[in-house]
Amino acid sequence: MSDPAATEAAVAESFARWRERADAAIASTLDAAQANTPENARLLAAMRHAALLGGKRMRPLLVYATGTLLGADERALDASAVAVESIHAYSLVHDDLPAMDDDALRRGQPTVHIAFDEATAILAGDALQTLAFQTLSEAPLSAEARIALVAELAQASGVAGMCGGQALDIEATGRGGAIALADLQRLHALKTGALLRAAVRMGAIAAQAPADARVALDRYADALGLAFQIRDDLLDVEADSATLGKTAGKDAAQNKATFPALLGIDGSRARLAELTELMREAIAGFGERNGHLAELARQVVERDR
């Protein structure tokens, strides 16, 4: 049997290396964009501020963890890691704008529209979004795989995914707990879960995973996305702004539809426990190879920011 301490250390080392790898790939992608358009230094500085100023890198880690689990070379996963994090960064830039959540703090730093200006923030988000798809189109993979990756990320980030979920969230703001649980889960399956699931799926696509593996990974990713949002909602209630790196307590102040508002604190924690078991069961078939995905599940449930 493997040594649990050694396994834990190896997983932690992988995560540190993958974060560095993702950051280097994002920086290299932005360097190339700057070389092609040096006159747009301010816009590119705003893009760097959005994409490289910290962050957990959960989505790139899911790409690398899933892809390597299934035998993919890390070089085949870099483009997906850059692309999914670029979409995530763009979404945060736009989410923080005055017309949306109107936040001045992100990852412990001024948000892009505060550090630069509102128009530059909008353009930086737009440019990060298109950069994601350009990056996938140039990935060192077959044409079929590149098209599948583009389709997956587009689905997850558009009206049938993140943007659609954000629209539902805006419509639900002010209703607090006056929303059906199924509707709240659907809202967050789109707003938060779709991009996390896409990260897992993109790792599987790059690895040319068989159908049975993809079914198990979808179950894991669906539970992970819901767990991520429930924990996020709990942190907004329980944590402070310094720990979170963003403004705490905004959900209650805006009477947003959240899991604590609907289920209460204890009910939300109980749901997290159920999702933890679902994730464990979903990846059990991969045996000891599932260590990275298991650890990411634990981090999602136990994170403090």
N, C-alpha and C positions, 0 to 999 in steps of 0.2 A: 504494500500500500504506500502511496505517496505521503510525504511529510507535509501536513497542513501548513506549517509555518513557512516552509520552503515554497509551497505552491502560492501562498498569499504574497510572499515577497516577489515571486516571478510575475504574478499578475500586476502588482504595483509597478514593477519595472517596465512592463509592457505599456501600461497606461502612460507613464511618464515619457517613454520614448515615442509613443503614438501622438501625444499632445505636441511634443517638439516637432515631430514629422509633419503634423497638420499645420502648425504655425509656420514652419519653413515653407511648406507648399503654398499656403495662402500668401505669404510675403513674396515668394517668387512670382506668383501669378500677378500680384499688384505691381511688382517691379517691372514685369514685362509690359503691363498696361501703361505704366509711366514712361517707359522707354519709347513707346509708340505715340504717346500724346503728352509730351513734357509740358505743353502749355496749360494742361489741366491739373497743375500741381495742387491747387486748393481742393478740388473735388477728390483727388486721389488721397490727399491727407485726411479728408473726412471719411473716406472709405476705410483707410487704415485704422482710424480712430474707432470705427464701428466694428471692424473684424478682428483686430489684433490687440485690443485693450483688455486682456484677461478673458475670463469665461471658463466654464467647466469642460467645454469641448465634448459634451455628451454625444452629440450626433456623429462627429468624426470617430469617436471611440466605438460607437455601435457599428459603424461601417467596417473599421479594422477588425473588431472582435468577431463580427459575423463572417467576414470574408476569410480571415485566417483560420477560423474554426473549420471552414469548408475547403481549405487548401489553397486559397488564392495567395499570390505573391503581393506583398505590400505595395509594390509599384503599380499594380493593377487597380489598387484601391484609392490612390492619392487623389485622382480627379473627383471621385465621388465624395471623398472627405471634404475637399475644398468646396465643391458645389453645394452640398447640403448645409455646410456652415455659412456659406455666403447667403443662402436663402434665409437662414436663421438670423444672421446679422441684419440683413435688410428688414426683416419683419420687426426686429427690436427698434431699429431706427424709426420706422413709421409708427410703431405702437407708442413710442414716447412723444410723438408730436402733439402740439396743443389740440388739434382736432380729434385726437384719439384719447390716450390716457393722460396726456399733458404731464409728463414726468421730467424732472431736471437731473435725475441721478440714475446711472446704470453702471453696474459693476464697480461701484464706489467712485465713479468719475462722472463729470458733466456729460449729459446726453449730447448727441451730435448737434441737435438744433441749438443747444446752449453753447457748446464749444465753438460752433461755427455760426450758422444762421439757419432759419427754417427752410429757405429755398435750397440751400446747399444740402441739408439733411434729406430732403425729398429726392434730390437728384442722386445723392450717394446711395440711398436705398434702391432707387431704380437701377443704377449702374451695377450694384452688387447682385441684383436679381438677374440681369442679363449676363453678367460675368459667369454666373453659375452654369448657365446653359452653354455658353461658349466653351467653358472648361470641359464639360462632358463631351462636347462635339469633337474635342481634340484628344480624348483619352486614348491610351495605347491598348485599345481593345478592338474586337471585331465591329464592323458597322452595325450588325444586328444587336450587339450588346450596347453600343452607344445609343442607338435609337430606343432601346428598352429603358435605359437609364434616364434619358431625357423625358420619356413618357411617364415614368414613375415619379420623377421629381415635379413635373408639371402638374400631374394629377394631385399630388400631395400639397402643393403650394397654392393652387388656384381656388376656384369657386367650389369645387368638390373636396377641398381640403382646408388648408390654413386660412385663406381669405374668407371662404364661406363660413368657417367657424367663428372668425372674428366678427363678421356681420351679424351672426346669430347672438354673439356675446353683447354686441352693442344694443340689439333689440331687447335683450333680457336685462340690461342694466336698469336698476330701479325697482326690479321685481324681487330682489333678495331671495327668500325661500319660496316664493310663490311661483315655482316652476316644477314640472314633473321630473322625477329622477331620470327617467328615460330620455327626456329632452335635454337635461343638463349633461348626461353622459354623451349623447350624440353631439352636442355643441363642442365638447372638449375632445371627442374623438377626431373632430375635424380641426379645431383650432390648435391643439397641442399634439394630439396623438398621431395625426397623419404624417407629420414631418419626422417624428421619431420612428414610426413604422417604415417610412421611406428609407431612412438610414439603414435599417436592418435589411430591407429588401434590396437596396442597392449593393450592399455587401454580398448578398446572395446572388444577384444577377452577375456581378463581376466574377464570382467564383463558379458560375454555371451550375448552381445547386440543383439537385433533383427535386421533384415535386413534393415528395413526402417531407423533406427537410424544410421546404418553404412553408408548408402548412403549419408545422410545429413552430417555426420562427414567427409566423404571423400571430399565432396565439400568444406567444411571448411578448411580441411588440405591442399588441392591442392592450394587454394587461399593463405593460410598462408605461404606455402613454397615459392611461387613466390614473395609474399610481403617481406618476410625475405631477399631474395636475392636482390631485387631492393633496399631495404633500405641499405643493406650491400654495394652495389655498390655506392650509394649516399654518404655514410659515408666515403668511400675511397677517394672521391673527396672533401668532405666538412669538415671532421674532421681532428684532428692532432693525431700524434702517441701516445702522452701521454693520450689523452682521449680514444682512441681506445684500447690501451694496446697491439697494434701490429703496424707494419710499415704502415703508411698511404701513399697514392699516388702511390702504386706499380702497380695498374691496368693500369694507364695511362703510367707509365714508361715502362711497358712491352707491351703496345698496346693490352691489353686484350679485349676480346669481353664482353662488359658490357651494361647494359640498358642505362646509361647516354651517352655512346658513340654512341648508336644507336638511342635513343629517345630524348636525351638532358636532362638537369636537369628538366625543366618544364614538359616535356613529361613523365619522370619517376615519378614525383610527382603526375601527373594526373592518371597514371596507379595505383599508390598506393591507391589513393582515390577510384578508381573503385573496387579494391580488398578488401578494407575495407568494402564496401557495400556488396560485395559478401559473405564475412565472416559473416556479421551481418545477412543477409538473411538465410544463411545455418543453423545457430543455433537458429533462432528465434522460431522454433517449440518446443524447450526445455523450453521455458518460462524463469522464474526467476532463474531456476537452471543453466542457461548457463553463469552465472557471471564470473566464472573462465576462461572459454574459451574466453569470450568476452574481458576480461582484458588482456589475453595473446595476443590476436589479436592487441589490442591497443599498447601494449608494443613493439611488433614486428615492427609496423609501426612508432612508435615515438621514438624508442631507439636511444641513442647517442653513443653506442659502440657495 
